[in-house]
Each structure stands twice: as C-alpha cells, then as structure tokens.
Amino acid sequence: MYRHANRGSVMRGEAALQSVPSFALGASSVIACETDPQQRARLTDALRGRSRVQFVQSFDQLLQILRTNTDTVDIVVLPSRDTTGSDAIRVIREIAVERPRVAIVGYCRAGAQYSTDIRALAAAGVHQFVFAGIDDTGVAFRAVLDAARRQCAAECVMEALGAVVPATLHPMIEAALAKPHSVTSVPTLAGALGIHRKTLFNRCERSAFLPPAELLTWARLALVAHLLETTGCTIETIANELAFPSDTALRNTVKRYTGRRAGDIRCGGGLACVLAALVERLHNDAPTRELHLV
C-alpha cells in the first residue's frame, strides 16, 4: 500500500511575483474594488466584451458579495487600501480561505516606496499584480488576469494532490503544474527541477509511490479536470494549451487512467473525479492497464 502524506501547502506568497505562461481560459467574472474613476475606466476598457465586471466601493462590500452570491466569481481585483482606508491584507487572507478558487489580483502603484506593501500582499495570497500606468490597459491587463487564474488553478490542484502524494514528491507536482505546457515528460520534469532523471525514480521509490511518468500524468490530468470543471474551455483547447499531442490523445489518456470520458468528468465533479480515481489506483496497489505518458 502506498503511503499518503498530509495536506500539502499551496503555491502562494512570493510565487505571485513570478510570471506564468499564457493560455486562454475563456470569459471570466470579475469583481473589482474601485479606488478612482481612472482605474475603473481602464479595467472596463480592458475587459469590455471579454469579462463580466462588477465594481464595489469597499472591501466589506466585496466580502459580502462573495459570501452571499451563488454565481461563479473567477477574479477579484484589489488595491492595497480601499476608499475607506481599510487594509487589504485581512480581506485577501479571508478570500484565500473561504473562496480558494477565486484568483486574487493586486492593483498597485509602481515604485520602490511601495515594495513593502507589494511583498505583504503577495505573502497574504495575491496571485498576480497589475501596476497603475504600466500594465493596466488592454492586452497587458488581460494577460495579468489570465495569469492569476492559471496560478489559482495550479494551487487548487496542488492542494488536492498534496493530500494524496507524499510530501517528498510535492516539488515534482509543483513543477508540472507551474509549467504544464513544457513539463510533459520525465526528462523535462527532471530539467525543471535541475536534477537527473534517475533521482526522480529514486525519490518515488523511496516514497513507495508511483513512478515519475505516472505521477506526472496524474498531475496533468488533475489540472485538465480542474479546467474542465471551472472554465468553458473545450477538451481541444485544453489539449493544445497543455501540449498534449492531440485532443484524441488526451481523451484516451483520461479514459485509460480514470475509466471515464472527459465529458463525464466535466459534469461529474471535475478535479474530484480524477482525485478519486488516483486514490483508487493507490488503494488497489496495482498498475492501471497500459499506462503511459503522452
């Protein structure tokens, strides 16, 4: 029987300062805490026709909407302080705990004098930052929001897999989720971690867990399932953006590993479906038929 680890940590904090490779996640629902008319105009212009945007005047109003609204909210955009002067740190932490699937974007001013605030926001749970007068217009603004959604998705998947995969193997999953378009094989996984391929096998063996290729595929399928569940992306789009050879190859891999079709996973629980299949795989302690990485 494979050994299970306690819940893994999410990839927040300073990782929010790093860039994430681009891919489109479809239309989004955004709530923005407004600080001034100029910020509102820039956000409205950047997302016109692409996202549903709702503006609020205070952090308390934002939290009230998140706690009472049953509609999906994909992204919140927050300044370091709202119009009442309230600090964003507490609000960010509450959103991260209560609504972990909501991506958090910090709207900040650029400059060395603001670096302390930016670090504090990142540590509290901000996924990405947009800087006033630099990247808060048009394509640049949309790219930041998309990057935040991708990072949030990776965190959700890491949180789920971290409860099943031994802690010593968490860096492998994190690398796979951080660069899903390029970490697609054992050699690229080893390269991303800066270690030899044999080291990956040794770590998995010492943890009495799945071999690296199979673990990598499960991690990628978990991300696929999360995207199927939380976005309107087609399986073709997901296959292309995550660098599967084709949508047919992805469909076949989903079926081979989980026993279910991609459409069934979208409607039947998404990430939870793949996680349940992985737990069953570990519980049975027997190789799935003809597993291979694609």
N, C-alpha and C positions, 0 to 999 in steps of 0.2 A: 504494500500500500504506500502511496506517495505521501510525504509529509506536507502539511499545509502550514502556511505562515499566517501571522496576524495581519490585520488590515494595513496595507501599505500607505505611505504618505503621498499626498497629491503633489503635482509639479508646479507649485505656485512660487511666490517670492520673487527672487531675482530673475528667474526664468522669464518673467513678464517683460523684462528688458530686452530679451533676445528676439530675433526675427524668426518667423515661421514661414516655410514655403507656401506659395499661394495655390489655392484651388477654390472654385466657386461652390458655395453651399446653398445657393438658392435665395429666394426672398426671405427677409428676416423681419421680426417685430422688435422695435427699439423703443426704450423709454429713456429720455434724456432729462437730466436736471439742468434747467436753464439758468445761466448766470447773466447773460446780457443779450440784447437783440441781435448783435453781430454773430454770436455763437449759434443762436437759433437759426439765423438765415443761412449760415454756412452748412450746418447739418441738414437742414431742409433741402438745400440745393444739391448736396452730395448724394442724398438718398431718394430724391424725387423719382417716383416710378419704380423703385427697387426695394424699398422697405416701408413698413408702416411705422410711423414715428409719432410718439406721444410725449409731450413736454410737461414737466412738473416744475414747481417753484421751490420745493424744499425736499430734503431727504426724508422727512416724516411722511410727506405725501407719496413719495416713491415707495417706501416700505409698505404703506397702507395699500397701494395698488397691487404690489407683489403678493401681499398676504390675502387679498380678497378676490383678486382677478383669477378666474379659472382658465383664461386664454393663455396660450403659449407666449412667453416673453423670451426672446433669444439674447438680447444685449441690453445692458444699461450703460449709459454714459454719464460719468460723474466728475465734477470739478473737485478740487481739494476742499473747498468750502462752498456751501450753498448761499442763497441770498440772505439767509438769517444769520450767517456766520458760523453755522454748525460744522464741525469737522467731519470728514468723510470716513475716517478710519473705522469707527464703530459700525457705520452702515455697511461698509464693504465686508466686514467680518460677518455680520448678520446675514447678508445676502449669500456669502460663500457657504454658510452652514445651512440656511433654510432653502436656498434655491441653487444648488450646486451646478445645475445645467444652464444657468444664466451666465453669459460671458460679461465680464466687467471691464470697461474701458475708462481710463483716467484721462480727463481733459485738462491739460496743464499748460502753464507758460514755460517757455524755454529759458534757460539761464542757470548759471552756477548757483545763484541765490535760492533757486527752487529745488536743488538736488536733494536736500534733506527730506522735503515733502514727497518727492518722487520715490525715494527709497522706502519711505514709510508706507506709501500707498501700495508699492509692489509687495512689501512684506505682508500687508494686510490681505492681499488676494487679488489685486488688479492683474488682469491678463495682458493687456497691451495699453500703450499710451498714444494719445494724439496731442500734438503741440500746436497751440494757437499761433497762427500766422506762418506755420511751416508745412504741416501735412493735414490741415483741417478743411481741405477743399477737394471736391471732385473725386478722381480716381484714388488719390492718396488716402483720403479719409475712408473710402470704402475698403481699401486694402487693409487698413488697420482694424476695421470692424470684422472683416473676414478672418484675419489672423487671430483675433480674440476668440472667435467662435471655434476655430480649429484647435487652439490651445485648450479651451474649455472642454472640447470633446475628448482630447487626449487625456486630460485629468480625470474625467468621468470614467473612461475606460481603464486607466491605471488604477483608480480607486477600486473598481470591481475586481480586476485581475489580481490586485495586490492581496486580496483576501484569500486567494487560492494558491498563488505562486509563492514559493519560499522567498524570503526577503533577500537572500543572497543572489537571486536571479532577477530582482527588480530592475537593475541597471539595463539588462537586456531588453526588457519590455519598454522601458522608458526610451531607449534609443530607437526602437522600432516605431513607437508612437510619435516621437518627435520628428522623424523624417520618413514617413510611410511611403513617400514617392521614390525614395532611393534605397532605403534599407529593406531589401526584398529577398535576401538570401543570406546564408551563413557567412560567406566571405564579406559581404557588405556590412553585416552586423558586427563582425569582428573588427572591420576597419573603422566603423563608427565609434567603437569602444576603445580603439587603439591597442587591441590585444590579438594574439594568434588564434586561429580557428580552434586549435586543439585545446586552448584554455577554456573556450566556451563549452566544449564537450566535457572537460574535466569538472567544470563548475556544476553542470547539470548532473553529472554522475555522482559527485559528492553530495548533492542535494537530493539524490534518489528521485529525480524528476524526469520529465520528458526530455528527449534530445533537443538540441538547439533548433533544428529545422522545424520540428513540430511545434515547439513553443512559439517560434516566430510566426508561424502560420495562424495559430490560435490568437495571438495578439492582433494580427492584421484582420482576422475575421471578426474579432470583437469590435474593432473600430468600424468595420463595414456595417455591422449590425447596429451600432450606435447611430451612424449616419442614416441608415435606412429608417430607423425609428424616429429620429429627431429632425430630419430635413426632407425636402421633397425631391432630393436627387434620385435619378434613376440608377439602376444597377450598372448601366452602361457608363454613366458619368463617374460613378464611384470607382469602377474598374479602371477607367482611364486615368483618373487622378491619383489612384494608389498604385499605379504601374503594374497591374495585373496584365498578363499577355492579351486577354480579351475578356469581354463580359461573359462569354461562354465558359472560359477557364475559371472565372470567379464563381459563376453559378455552380459549376461542377465541384469546386472546392467546398463551397458552402454545403452542398448536398452530401458530399463524402464525409465531411467532418461532423456535421450536425444531424444528418438524416432528414433535413427539412429543406424546402425550397426558399429562395431569397424572399419571394413574396410572402410566404408564410411567416418568415422572421419579422418582416416589416409590420405585419398585422398582429403578430402573436407575442410581442414583448421585446423585440429587438435585442439589445445587449443581454437581457436576462436569459433569452433563449440560448445564445451562444455560451454564456457562462454555465448554464445548466448542463449543456452538452459536454463542456470541458470537465465539470465536476463528475459527471457520469463516466467519462473516459478515465479519470483518475481513480474513481471508485472501483471500476471494473478491473483496473490494472492490466489491461490487455490492449495491444495495438489496434487502432482503427484500421479497417481494410485499406490496404494500399495507400497509406498516407504519403503525400509528398508535397514539397513546397513548390508553389507556382509563382 
